[in-house]
Amino acid sequence: MNETYIGNVRRYDLIYKYYRKYPSKRALGFCCSRQHAEEMAKEFCKRGVEAVAVYSNADGEFSEDREKAVEKLKKQEIKVIFSVDMFNEGVDIASLDMVMFLRPTESPVVLLQQLGRGLRTSRGKEYLNVLDFIGNYEKAGRAPFLLSGGKSFVERSAGDYYRLEYPDDCIVDFDMRLVDLFKELDKKSLSIRDRIRQEYYRIKELLDDKVPTRMELFTYMEDDIYQHCMKNAKENPFRRYMDFLYELHELSADEEIVYNSIGREFLSLIETTDMQKVYKMPILYSFYNHGDVRLAVTDDEVLESWKEFFNTGTNWKDLVTDMSYSDYKKMTDRQHLSKAKSMPIKFLKASGKGFFVEKENYALAIREELAEIAEHEAFKLQMKDILDYRTMEYYRRRYDLSAHIFSVY
C-alpha cells in the first residue's frame, strides 16, 4: 500500500494543489502509515505550509505528540495534522474546516468517524471542505442517508435524495450530476459476499487492525449480517474460516503452514460437523486438552472432559431431556461414559471422514498423520477458536429456540 502513497511526487502536487484551492485554517489528513504521515508533513512543510505527523509512539522528524499538535492547530501555529488512526473517534477539534481522505478504508463506519471529525460546529466556522483522494466518492452517496437519521448502510436502497429530511441547521448540497451518480451506485447493491467482507474489515479496524478470530467476528458482527451468514452456507465464513482468510490474504505465515497441511481438512471437519446436540464438543475438547493436543484419549480422559463440560453453568440440561439437576448429580461415571460412547464417539467414528479411528486401550483416536501439525501453535489456536465458537453458537441457537417456544406458549 505504501508504494502508492509514498514517494509519489505527482500525488503530493495534486494534494497540495487542491489544499490551496480551498481556503483552510485548520486541516486534518488521514494517512495509511507512519511513513505516509511523515512524508505528507514533510512535503507540506517544504511547500511552506506548517504541518506535523501524529501517530502512536511518535519518533519521526515531523512527528508531534497528539495533545500538543491539537493545541498548535487550534492556535494556528500549524495548519495541518497528518494522522494515522489517532483521530477516528474520541478527539474533537471543532474548528476543523478541512478533512482530507488520504488512505483507503473498507469500513463505512470508520469513514463516517473520519468525516465526523470535521462536522463539529464552532464559533465563526461556516463550512467544512472534504478532499477525497482515495475513491471514497463510491461511499459518498451514503452521507445524505446517514445525516437524515438512517442507522445502517445495508438497509437502504436507491432513494430520492431531494426528499430526505435533515436536522436543523444541516445543509447537504450535492451537484445534480453527483446525485445521479449516487443513484447509479445505489443500484449496484452489495452481494451477501461483499457485505460479509465489508463487515469483516470493519471489525478488523475496530480491533486496531488485528485479524479477528471466529469468536471476535461473531461478537462484533452486526446481527442482520450474522443472520445472512447463517442462512447462506456457501458464503458463511464461520464454516471454513481459514479459506475465508486465505481468499483475503489475511493468513499469517504460521497459519499458512497449517492451511497447506492436512490440518486444514481436520479443522474444516470440526467446523462443519453436524451438531444437533452438543455432545461432540466435550469429546473434541478432550483432544484439545487445554492446548496440549492429544492424538488419542482414554476412557478416563473422555470422562474428565465430559464432566467438566456438563458441570459448567447449566450445560447439564442438554445431557438428557427433562432431567432435573438432582438426577444429573446422581449419574455415575459409568453412565456418563456410556452416554459419551453411545453417541458422540460413535458418530465421530462414523462421520469423521476417516480422521477419528479406533485404537487399542483408547476410547477414540485421531489419525497419526496429524501428529506433526497438531504440535503447531497456530493449529492449536485455530482448534480452540472453532470449539469455543461452535459451543457458543449451539447455545445461542438453543436460547433463540427456547425464547421462541416461550413466546408462543
Backbone hydrogen bonds, N-H to C=O, Kabsch-Sander energy under -0.5 kcal/mol:
donor,donor_aa,acceptor,acceptor_aa,energy
4,T,1,M,-1.4
5,Y,1,M,-0.9
5,Y,2,N,-0.6
6,I,2,N,-2.6
9,V,7,G,-1.0
12,Y,8,N,-2.2
13,D,9,V,-2.6
14,L,10,R,-2.1
15,I,11,R,-2.6
16,Y,12,Y,-2.5
17,K,13,D,-2.7
18,Y,14,L,-2.1
19,Y,15,I,-2.0
20,R,16,Y,-2.5
21,K,17,K,-1.4
22,Y,18,Y,-1.3
27,A,79,K,-2.4
28,L,98,M,-1.8
29,G,81,I,-3.1
30,F,100,M,-2.5
31,C,29,G,-0.6
31,C,83,S,-3.4
37,A,33,S,-2.4
38,E,34,R,-2.7
39,E,35,Q,-2.6
40,M,36,H,-2.4
41,A,37,A,-2.4
42,K,38,E,-2.5
43,E,39,E,-2.7
44,F,40,M,-2.2
45,C,41,A,-2.5
46,K,42,K,-2.4
47,R,43,E,-1.1
48,G,45,C,-1.8
49,V,44,F,-2.8
50,E,48,G,-0.6
52,V,80,V,-1.8
53,A,62,F,-2.7
54,V,82,F,-2.8
58,A,55,Y,-0.8
63,S,60,G,-0.8
64,E,53,A,-2.1
69,A,65,D,-2.9
70,V,66,R,-2.6
71,E,67,E,-2.1
72,K,68,K,-2.5
73,L,69,A,-2.4
74,K,70,V,-2.6
75,K,71,E,-2.1
76,Q,73,L,-1.1
77,E,72,K,-2.8
78,I,72,K,-1.1
79,K,50,E,-3.0
80,V,50,E,-1.5
81,I,27,A,-2.0
82,F,52,V,-2.9
83,S,29,G,-3.2
83,S,81,I,-0.6
84,V,54,V,-1.7
96,L,93,I,-2.3
97,D,26,R,-2.4
98,M,26,R,-1.0
99,V,129,N,-2.4
100,M,28,L,-2.8
101,F,99,V,-0.5
101,F,131,L,-2.9
102,L,30,F,-1.4
102,L,100,M,-0.9
111,L,107,S,-2.0
112,L,108,P,-2.3
113,Q,109,V,-2.2
114,Q,110,V,-2.6
115,L,111,L,-2.6
116,G,112,L,-2.5
117,R,113,Q,-0.8
117,R,114,Q,-0.9
118,G,115,L,-1.5
119,L,116,G,-0.8
125,K,122,S,-2.3
126,E,124,G,-0.5
129,N,97,D,-2.4
131,L,99,V,-2.7
131,L,129,N,-0.6
132,D,130,V,-0.6
133,F,101,F,-2.3
133,F,131,L,-0.6
138,E,135,G,-1.6
139,K,136,N,-2.0
140,A,136,N,-1.0
141,G,137,Y,-0.6
142,R,139,K,-2.2
143,A,140,A,-1.7
145,F,141,G,-0.6
146,L,142,R,-2.4
147,L,143,A,-2.8
148,S,144,P,-1.3
149,G,146,L,-1.6
150,G,145,F,-2.2
155,E,152,S,-0.5
156,R,153,F,-1.2
161,Y,159,G,-0.9
163,R,160,D,-1.3
164,L,161,Y,-0.6
166,Y,164,L,-0.5
170,C,167,P,-1.7
171,I,169,D,-0.6
173,D,171,I,-0.5
174,F,172,V,-0.5
178,L,175,D,-0.9
179,V,175,D,-1.9
180,D,176,M,-1.9
181,L,177,R,-1.8
182,F,178,L,-3.0
183,K,179,V,-2.1
184,E,180,D,-1.9
185,L,181,L,-2.5
186,D,182,F,-2.5
187,K,183,K,-1.4
188,K,184,E,-0.7
188,K,185,L,-0.8
189,S,187,K,-2.0
195,R,191,S,-2.5
196,I,192,I,-2.3
197,R,193,R,-2.2
198,Q,194,D,-2.7
199,E,195,R,-2.2
200,Y,196,I,-2.3
201,Y,197,R,-2.3
202,R,198,Q,-2.0
203,I,199,E,-2.4
204,K,200,Y,-2.4
205,E,201,Y,-2.3
206,L,202,R,-2.0
207,L,203,I,-1.7
208,D,205,E,-1.5
209,D,204,K,-1.7
210,K,204,K,-0.8
210,K,207,L,-0.7
217,L,213,T,-2.8
218,F,214,R,-2.6
219,T,215,M,-2.4
220,Y,216,E,-2.2
221,M,217,L,-1.3
226,Y,222,E,-2.3
227,Q,223,D,-2.6
228,H,224,D,-1.4
229,C,225,I,-2.1
230,M,226,Y,-2.2
231,K,227,Q,-1.5
232,N,228,H,-1.1
232,N,229,C,-0.7
235,E,232,N,-1.0
236,N,232,N,-0.8
236,N,233,A,-0.7
239,R,236,N,-1.3
240,R,236,N,-0.6
244,F,240,R,-1.9
245,L,241,Y,-2.6
246,Y,242,M,-2.4
247,E,243,D,-2.2
248,L,244,F,-1.1
249,H,246,Y,-1.4
250,E,245,L,-3.0
256,E,252,S,-2.1
257,I,253,A,-1.2
258,V,254,D,-1.5
259,Y,255,E,-2.8
260,N,256,E,-2.1
261,S,258,V,-1.7
264,R,258,V,-0.9
264,R,261,S,-1.2
265,E,261,S,-0.5
266,F,262,I,-1.7
267,L,263,G,-2.7
268,S,264,R,-2.5
269,L,265,E,-1.7
270,I,266,F,-1.9
271,E,267,L,-1.4
272,T,268,S,-1.6
273,T,269,L,-1.8
281,M,278,V,-1.5
283,I,279,Y,-0.8
284,L,280,K,-2.6
285,Y,281,M,-2.8
286,S,282,P,-1.4
287,F,283,I,-1.2
288,Y,284,L,-2.2
289,N,285,Y,-2.9
291,G,288,Y,-1.0
292,D,289,N,-1.9
293,V,291,G,-0.9
294,R,287,F,-3.0
297,V,364,L,-2.8
302,V,298,T,-2.3
303,L,299,D,-2.7
304,E,300,D,-2.3
305,S,301,E,-2.0
306,W,302,V,-2.9
307,K,303,L,-2.6
308,E,304,E,-2.0
309,F,305,S,-2.3
310,F,306,W,-2.4
311,N,307,K,-1.7
312,T,309,F,-1.1
315,N,312,T,-2.5
316,W,310,F,-0.7
317,K,314,T,-1.8
318,D,315,N,-2.3
319,L,316,W,-1.7
320,V,316,W,-0.7
323,M,320,V,-1.4
328,Y,324,S,-2.1
329,K,325,Y,-2.4
330,K,326,S,-1.0
331,M,327,D,-0.5
331,M,328,Y,-1.4
336,H,332,T,-2.2
337,L,333,D,-2.7
338,S,334,R,-2.3
339,K,335,Q,-2.1
340,A,336,H,-2.2
341,K,337,L,-2.5
342,S,338,S,-2.3
343,M,339,K,-1.2
345,I,340,A,-2.2
346,K,341,K,-0.6
347,F,343,M,-2.6
348,L,344,P,-2.9
349,K,345,I,-1.9
350,A,346,K,-1.5
351,S,347,F,-2.9
352,G,348,L,-1.1
355,F,352,G,-2.5
357,V,355,F,-0.6
357,V,365,A,-2.6
362,Y,359,K,-2.1
363,A,297,V,-2.1
364,L,297,V,-1.4
365,A,357,V,-2.2
366,I,295,L,-3.6
367,R,355,F,-1.9
370,L,367,R,-1.8
371,A,368,E,-2.2
374,A,370,L,-2.3
375,E,371,A,-0.5
375,E,372,E,-1.2
376,H,373,I,-1.6
380,K,376,H,-1.9
381,L,377,E,-2.4
382,Q,378,A,-2.1
383,M,379,F,-2.6
384,K,380,K,-2.5
385,D,381,L,-2.3
386,I,382,Q,-2.3
387,L,383,M,-2.4
388,D,384,K,-2.6
389,Y,385,D,-2.5
390,R,386,I,-3.0
391,T,387,L,-2.1
392,M,388,D,-2.4
393,E,389,Y,-3.1
394,Y,390,R,-2.1
395,Y,391,T,-2.1
396,R,392,M,-2.2
397,R,393,E,-2.3
398,R,394,Y,-2.4
399,Y,395,Y,-2.4
400,D,396,R,-2.4
401,L,397,R,-2.4
402,S,398,R,-2.5
403,A,399,Y,-2.7
404,H,400,D,-2.0
405,I,401,L,-2.5
406,F,402,S,-2.5
407,S,403,A,-2.2
408,V,404,H,-1.6
409,Y,405,I,-2.4
